[in-house]
Amino acid sequence: MYLAIDTSGEISGLALIRSGGIAAELSWKCERNHAVELLPHIDDFLKQNRLNNTDIGGVIVARGPGSFNGLRVGLGSAKGIAYGLNVPIVGISILEAAAYQHVGSHLPICAILPAGRSEIALAIFRRQNEWRCITPECLSTISELCENTSQPSLFCGEINSEAESELRRQLGDKAVFCQAPSSRIAALATLGEQRLAAGMTETVAAIQPLYLRRPHISQPKSKGAGASDTTPNVAVIWDIDGTIADTAKLHFHAWHMVFAKHGAELSDDDFRKDFGMRNDLIIRNFLGAGTSEQTIQYISEEKNLAYRNILQQQGVHPMPGACELLEALHTRGIHMAVASSSTHQNIELVLRMLGINHLFQAVASGEDVIHGKPNPEIYHKAAAKLGIEACRCVVIEDAIGGVEGACAAGMHSIGVCANHPKASFRAADIVVDTLSQVSVSDIEKLVQN
C-alpha cells in the first residue's frame, strides 16, 4: 500500500493506492494550517482504513509548484515517513497530476495553476504511445500561452473564469475544457505508484520542492541584508549523456542489443562516433541512408525501452564534478536547461534518478526539434524556453557535434573531454577533463568577456 500526500494548495489531499486501485482518498481545506493539520489527518486516515504505519510500502508526494509553506510541510512529512519506515519515496509535479486526470485525451493537455503577479504556472503533457512531457513546468502568462498554442489543446488545473474566458476568446475552438474523470490526489497516487513500481525512486536527501519562483522568505529585503543589484544575466544549457550522467556504457549496451537483433554488429568506434546524436541519425548512419522511416521509428522505440530498462536495473552515476557545479549554479540563481538529443522520458528518468530535476527550469529534447545536433536548433529552443538571448548562454557539452552546434547558435561553450580528445574541441571556449575544473565565475566570465 502506498500513501500519497498533496499539500501544494489550499485543498490538501491524501490517498491510498494498491495495485492500480485507489483504496481510499481524503481532501480538506487547509489554507495555511498544514503544519498543524497534516500529520493528525494522516494518522486518522490510516486508522479509518484499519492500517498501521508499517502497512505503508512507499510514499508519493506532490513536490510543487504551489504554496511554499504547504510544500515545505508536505515534503518534510513525506520524507520523515519514508526515512522512518525505510520505504521508497517519489515526488510528482502537481501540474503533471492535474494533466494526468485527463490521460485518456488524444489532445495535448495543458495544466495551469495561478502563480500571482498576473502569471500562471503551466506544463504540457500528451499521451502518444506513452505518457510524456512536451513543455516542462514554467512561469508564463495567458497571453504568452495563447501565442504559443498552435493546435487544439485541453486546458485543465485551477483556471478561474477570467482566464478561461481569455483562453476561449484568443484560441476559439482550439481551447478545450472538460470535467476531470478523477480527483487530482488520485491522479497523483496513480502516477506515483507507476514510478515506484518501475524503480524510479528518489532519495530522501535529494528530493526537493519544485519552486518556479524563489519564495519570498529566501529573498533579502535590502542591500544591507546581502541583496545584489541584479540576478546574473547568464543561463547554462546542459547536455545530459556523458556530461551530467555517466550513461555512455548504458547507451552502448542498449544499442548493441537492439542492432544485434537486426543482424548488425555495433563496434565501440561506431558508437563513439555518433554518441550524442539523435536516434534517427544514429540509425540512418549505421544502417544506411535508405533505411525506411518505419524501421527507424521501430528500432528507436526498441532502443529507448531497452535503455530505460538497463538504466533502472543498473542505476546511474553523475559525471565527476557535474552535481557540484549544478548545485553551485543553482545557489547563484543562474537558470539552467537541458538540451539533449534523447527523449523527454529518458531525460526525466535520468534527472529523477540523480535527484537533480528540480535544478532545471526547462528541457529541450530531440523530440522538440526537426534537426538534431550539430544543428543549433535545439539550443535556440532551450534558450527560448528560458527566455534569454543566445549570446548570454553557456553550453556544457561532451560531444564534438554539440560544441559545434552551440557555436553555430551564437553561444559560448565548455567542452568536457569524457569521450573525445581535447584537440577535438577546437570550437569550445573552455576545454576541461572534468567539470571539477569549472567554477561559477568561469562561466560568468565567458558572458562578460
C-alpha positions in Angstrom: 0.0 0.0 0.0 1.4 3.4 -1.0 0.4 6.7 0.7 0.0 9.8 -1.5 0.3 13.4 0.0 -0.7 16.7 -1.6 -0.2 19.9 0.3 0.5 22.1 -2.7 -2.6 24.3 -2.4 -5.5 25.3 -0.2 -7.1 22.0 -0.7 -4.9 19.2 0.7 -5.3 15.6 -0.1 -4.4 12.0 1.0 -4.8 8.8 -0.9 -4.0 5.1 -0.5 -3.3 3.1 -3.6 -2.6 -0.6 -4.2 -2.1 -2.4 -7.5 -3.5 0.4 -9.6 -6.6 0.9 -7.5 -7.4 3.8 -5.2 -8.3 2.2 -1.8 -9.3 5.5 -0.1 -8.9 9.2 -0.5 -9.5 12.3 1.6 -9.4 16.0 0.9 -9.9 19.1 3.1 -9.5 22.8 3.0 -6.2 23.5 4.9 -5.3 27.1 3.9 -2.2 27.8 6.0 -2.5 25.3 8.7 -0.6 22.4 7.1 1.9 22.1 10.0 -0.9 21.7 12.5 -3.3 19.6 10.4 -1.3 17.2 8.1 0.1 14.6 10.5 -3.2 14.2 12.5 -5.1 13.8 9.3 -2.6 11.1 8.1 -3.0 9.3 11.5 -6.8 9.4 11.4 -6.8 8.5 7.7 -4.8 5.3 8.4 -7.0 4.4 11.4 -10.2 4.9 9.4 -8.8 2.4 6.9 -7.6 0.0 9.6 -4.0 0.4 8.7 -0.8 1.0 10.7 2.3 3.0 9.7 4.0 -0.3 8.9 1.4 -1.0 6.2 2.9 1.8 4.1 5.2 0.4 1.5 6.1 3.7 -0.2 5.3 7.4 -0.1 4.2 9.6 -3.0 4.3 13.4 -2.5 3.3 16.5 -4.5 6.5 18.5 -5.0 5.0 21.6 -6.4 4.6 24.1 -7.8 2.4 25.7 -5.1 2.3 27.1 -1.6 5.8 27.5 -0.1 4.6 26.6 3.4 2.4 23.8 2.2 5.2 22.2 0.1 7.7 22.6 2.9 5.4 20.8 5.4 4.2 18.1 2.9 7.7 17.2 1.7 9.1 17.3 5.2 6.4 15.0 6.5 6.7 12.6 3.5 10.5 12.5 3.8 10.2 11.8 7.6 7.7 9.0 7.0 9.8 7.4 4.2 13.0 7.7 6.3 11.4 6.4 9.5 9.8 3.4 7.8 12.8 2.8 5.4 10.4 2.8 2.3 10.9 4.4 -1.1 9.7 7.9 -1.9 8.9 9.7 -5.2 7.9 13.3 -5.9 5.4 14.2 -8.6 4.7 17.6 -10.1 1.2 18.7 -9.2 0.9 20.1 -12.8 1.6 16.6 -14.1 -1.0 15.1 -11.7 -3.6 17.7 -12.9 -2.9 16.8 -16.5 -3.0 13.1 -15.8 -6.6 13.4 -14.7 -7.3 13.7 -18.4 -4.8 11.0 -19.5 -7.5 9.5 -21.9 -7.5 12.6 -24.1 -5.9 12.5 -27.5 -5.0 16.2 -27.3 -2.1 17.9 -25.7 -3.0 18.6 -22.1 -2.0 22.0 -20.6 -2.2 22.1 -16.8 -2.4 25.6 -15.3 -2.1 26.9 -11.8 -2.3 30.6 -10.7 1.2 31.9 -9.8 0.4 35.5 -8.7 1.7 38.7 -10.4 -0.7 38.1 -13.3 1.4 34.9 -14.1 0.5 31.3 -14.4 2.5 28.1 -13.8 2.0 25.6 -16.6 3.2 22.4 -18.1 2.0 20.5 -21.2 1.8 16.7 -21.5 0.5 14.2 -24.0 -0.1 10.5 -24.4 1.2 9.2 -27.7 2.0 5.5 -27.2 3.5 6.6 -23.9 2.8 9.5 -21.4 5.4 12.3 -21.9 6.0 15.9 -21.0 6.0 18.3 -24.0 6.7 21.5 -22.1 8.2 21.3 -18.6 6.9 23.3 -15.7 7.5 27.1 -16.2 6.0 30.5 -15.5 4.1 32.3 -18.2 1.0 34.4 -18.9 -2.3 33.6 -20.5 -1.3 35.8 -23.5 2.0 34.1 -24.0 0.4 30.7 -23.7 -2.1 31.6 -26.4 0.6 32.9 -28.7 2.4 29.6 -28.4 -0.7 27.4 -28.8 -1.0 26.3 -32.4 -3.2 23.2 -32.2 -6.4 22.2 -30.2 -5.4 21.6 -26.6 -7.2 20.6 -23.4 -6.8 23.1 -20.6 -7.1 21.9 -17.0 -6.0 22.7 -13.5 -7.0 25.7 -11.5 -8.4 28.0 -14.1 -10.6 30.9 -13.0 -13.4 32.3 -15.1 -11.4 35.3 -16.3 -8.6 33.0 -17.5 -11.0 30.6 -19.2 -12.8 33.5 -20.9 -9.5 34.8 -22.2 -8.4 31.4 -23.5 -11.7 30.9 -25.3 -11.5 34.5 -26.7 -8.0 34.1 -28.1 -8.0 30.5 -29.1 -11.6 29.8 -30.1 -12.2 26.1 -30.9 -8.6 25.3 -30.1 -9.3 25.8 -26.3 -11.0 22.6 -25.0 -12.3 22.3 -21.4 -13.9 19.2 -19.8 -14.7 17.7 -16.4 -11.9 15.6 -14.9 -13.0 11.9 -14.5 -10.8 11.5 -11.4 -9.5 13.6 -8.5 -6.1 15.2 -8.5 -4.9 13.2 -5.5 -6.0 10.0 -7.2 -4.0 11.0 -10.4 -1.0 11.9 -8.2 -1.2 8.5 -6.5 -1.5 6.6 -9.8 1.5 8.4 -11.3 3.5 7.8 -8.1 2.6 4.1 -8.0 3.7 3.6 -11.6 7.1 5.2 -10.9 7.6 3.3 -7.7 6.8 0.1 -9.5 9.3 1.0 -12.2 12.0 1.7 -9.6 12.0 5.4 -10.4 12.5 6.3 -6.7 14.3 9.3 -5.2 16.5 9.6 -2.1 15.1 11.3 1.0 18.1 13.7 1.0 17.8 14.6 -2.7 14.0 15.1 -3.2 13.3 18.9 -3.3 10.2 21.1 -3.8 9.6 22.5 -7.3 9.6 26.3 -6.9 9.2 28.2 -10.2 9.9 31.4 -8.3 12.0 31.8 -5.2 9.9 32.0 -2.1 9.8 35.5 -0.5 11.3 34.2 2.7 14.6 33.4 0.8 15.0 36.9 -0.8 16.9 39.5 1.1 14.9 42.7 1.6 17.7 45.2 1.2 21.3 45.5 0.1 22.2 45.7 3.7 20.8 42.2 4.2 23.0 40.9 1.4 21.0 41.5 -1.7 22.7 42.1 -5.0 21.6 44.6 -7.6 20.6 42.0 -10.2 20.4 38.3 -10.9 23.3 37.2 -13.1 22.2 37.7 -16.7 23.5 34.3 -17.9 22.0 30.9 -18.4 23.6 27.5 -18.7 22.4 24.8 -21.2 23.5 21.3 -20.4 23.8 18.2 -22.4 23.0 15.2 -20.2 24.5 12.0 -21.6 28.3 11.9 -20.8 28.1 15.5 -19.4 25.9 15.2 -16.4 25.3 11.5 -16.3 27.7 8.7 -16.9 25.4 6.8 -19.4 27.7 6.0 -22.3 28.1 2.4 -21.4 24.4 2.0 -20.8 23.5 3.5 -24.2 26.1 1.3 -25.9 24.7 -1.8 -24.2 21.2 -0.8 -25.4 22.3 -0.1 -29.0 24.4 -3.2 -29.2 21.4 -5.4 -28.0 19.0 -3.8 -30.5 21.2 -3.8 -33.5 22.2 -7.4 -32.8 18.5 -8.4 -33.0 18.5 -6.9 -36.5 21.6 -8.7 -37.6 24.1 -5.8 -37.2 27.2 -5.6 -35.0 27.9 -2.2 -33.4 31.6 -1.5 -32.6 33.0 0.8 -30.0 34.2 3.2 -32.7 30.8 3.2 -34.4 29.1 4.1 -31.1 31.7 6.7 -30.1 31.4 8.5 -33.5 27.7 9.1 -33.2 27.2 9.3 -29.4 25.1 12.3 -28.5 23.2 12.4 -31.8 19.5 11.8 -32.1 18.4 8.2 -32.6 17.2 8.6 -36.2 20.6 10.0 -37.2 22.4 7.2 -35.5 20.3 4.5 -37.1 20.5 6.0 -40.5 24.3 6.5 -40.2 24.7 2.8 -39.2 22.1 1.0 -41.4 22.3 3.3 -44.4 20.6 6.3 -45.9 17.9 4.1 -47.5 16.5 2.8 -44.2 12.8 3.4 -44.1 11.2 5.8 -41.6 9.1 2.9 -40.2 12.2 0.8 -39.5 13.9 3.8 -37.9 10.9 4.5 -35.6 10.6 0.9 -34.6 14.3 0.5 -33.8 14.4 3.8 -32.0 11.5 2.8 -29.7 13.1 -0.6 -29.1 16.3 1.1 -28.1 14.7 3.6 -25.8 12.8 0.9 -24.0 16.0 -1.2 -23.7 18.0 1.8 -22.4 15.4 2.6 -19.7 15.3 -1.0 -18.5 19.1 -1.1 -18.3 19.1 2.3 -16.5 16.6 1.1 -13.9 18.4 -2.2 -13.4 22.0 -0.9 -13.1 21.4 2.7 -11.9 23.3 5.8 -13.0 26.1 7.8 -11.6 26.9 11.5 -12.2 30.0 12.6 -14.1 32.8 14.0 -11.9 32.0 17.5 -10.7 28.7 17.7 -12.5 26.3 17.7 -9.5 28.6 20.1 -7.6 28.6 22.6 -10.4 24.9 22.2 -10.9 24.3 23.0 -7.2 26.7 26.0 -7.2 24.9 27.5 -10.3 21.5 26.9 -8.7 22.7 28.6 -5.5 23.9 31.5 -7.5 20.4 31.9 -9.0 21.5 31.0 -12.6 18.8 29.5 -14.7 19.5 26.2 -16.4 18.1 24.0 -19.2 18.8 20.6 -20.6 19.3 20.3 -24.4 19.7 16.6 -25.2 19.1 14.5 -28.3 17.4 12.0 -26.1 13.7 11.7 -25.5 11.8 13.6 -22.7 11.1 10.3 -21.0 14.8 9.2 -21.0 15.8 12.7 -19.8 13.3 12.8 -17.0 14.2 9.3 -15.8 17.9 10.2 -15.5 17.3 13.5 -13.8 14.9 11.9 -11.3 17.3 9.0 -10.6 20.1 11.6 -9.9 17.7 13.7 -7.8 18.5 16.9 -9.8 15.4 17.5 -11.8 14.5 20.5 -9.5 17.6 22.4 -10.7 16.3 22.9 -14.2 13.8 25.5 -15.5 13.5 24.0 -19.0 14.1 20.8 -21.0 14.6 20.7 -24.8 14.8 17.1 -26.3 15.3 15.6 -29.6 11.5 15.3 -29.9 11.2 19.1 -29.8 13.3 19.8 -32.9 13.4 18.9 -36.6 17.1 18.9 -36.9 19.4 17.1 -34.4 22.9 18.2 -33.2 25.2 19.7 -34.6 22.3 21.8 -35.9 21.8 24.7 -33.5 18.0 24.3 -33.4 17.9 22.6 -30.0 20.0 25.3 -28.3 17.7 28.0 -29.7 14.8 26.0 -28.4 16.3 25.8 -24.9 17.2 29.5 -24.8 13.7 30.4 -25.9 12.2 28.3 -23.1 14.5 30.1 -20.6 13.6 33.5 -22.1 17.2 34.6 -22.7 19.1 35.6 -25.8 21.7 33.2 -27.3 24.8 35.4 -26.5 24.0 35.1 -22.8 24.0 31.3 -22.8 26.9 28.9 -22.0 26.5 25.4 -23.3 28.3 22.5 -21.5 28.8 19.5 -23.8 30.9 16.3 -24.1 30.2 15.8 -27.8 32.1 17.5 -30.6 28.9 18.0 -32.6 27.3 19.5 -29.5 30.0 22.1 -29.2 29.8 22.9 -32.9 26.0 23.3 -32.6 26.5 25.7 -29.6 29.0 27.8 -31.6 26.5 27.9 -34.6 23.8 29.1 -32.2 26.0 32.0 -31.2 26.5 30.7 -27.7 29.6 30.2 -25.5 30.6 26.6 -24.8 32.6 24.4 -22.4 33.8 21.1 -23.8 34.3 18.1 -21.4 36.7 15.5 -22.7 34.9 12.5 -21.4 34.7 10.6 -24.7 36.9 12.6 -27.1 40.5 14.0 -27.1 41.0 17.7 -26.2 42.2 18.6 -29.6 38.7 17.7 -31.0 37.1 20.6 -29.1 38.6 23.5 -31.1 35.3 25.4 -31.2 34.9 25.4 -27.4 35.8 28.5 -25.3 37.0 26.3 -22.4 38.1 22.6 -22.6 38.4 20.6 -19.4 39.0 17.0 -18.4 36.2 17.1 -15.8 33.7 19.6 -14.6 35.5 19.7 -11.3 37.8 22.1 -13.1 34.9 24.6 -13.8 33.6 27.2 -11.4 30.6 29.5 -11.5 32.9 32.5 -12.0 34.5 30.8 -15.1 31.0 30.6 -16.6 30.0 34.2 -15.8 33.3 35.5 -17.2 32.6 33.9 -20.6 29.5 36.0 -20.9 31.1 39.1 -19.5 34.0 39.0 -22.0 
